[in-house]
Amino acid sequence: MNKQIFTFLLVGDRLRGVVCGRCDNPYTIGAMENVFIVGDTLYFDIVHQDWGESEPPTFNRNIVAQLVQNEMVAAILGKDLVIDPANPPARPAGRGFTLVGPIAPEGTRGNSSEGVDVWGPGTGSAIQPPRGRTPIRPVSPGR
């Protein structure tokens, strides 16, 4: 299956993580470092120690993800940035990507999509997709 899986774990008082995609290939597994939360927003670096897309091939991909209802709307901030937890950048405008559960709805009760363009720039916070945008549905019935 061609998708990325993000796994976060609280170790002592720090969040750590690992991401893989495709997960059947050991060359596509990366550590996530500098993981921290400010309000409803998660920041982390994907540490690329691989063939990379740049010279030198090792770099950190800086990610920001905002909690919206029971999923996270994420975006790439850049490469090799140092994010100050006391003054972090906002999620950039534009269409990002979604980190889907498992985030239990009970664990995110009270979160709102108010002010978040869930379906892309200018679409607003409606849960239903705008005209012309079809969400991907699970293949298995009942999921």
Steps between C-alpha positions, in 0.01 A plus 500: 500500500645836399436724800688646793437395858590740782542359851546722806591385850541682829837398649545652843413867449584509127311403188686287248396343176573300191356523150509245224369503147497246345533305819618180332829671404762568770641785288179701544492513880592823676524625854291797609682738732437838661137401558301754700145630536392864524124537561326285236805483273766229477850573367759239407797429275525194277869413508603381154815293522453348158551561130320830543398756246785743557874523541602401761232231500433519875258770616212571737150559355309737731130417540212682669166328568190663646242295685162540328214289635651147517774530239805715438536735204873519431738698280870519424670804652834447326832325541757531778315778681535560873151546644476708817229347725447843660421658161412223252382572145138448399394227260555644152202579280421255225411139480707279723444138584305316768632277774202273565439333838489309704412807703198412709224760467467494881864606526442802280159611634464875477735541204357699216566548133396865533737719301670202332461448124453125532464427128759753375531878469171686502286195578421585861447268791208291369529129567340411167722534191438792265341443159743323268714354780447129568653354816670164485281238667618170652465199273382274782135551596443594861834677543 
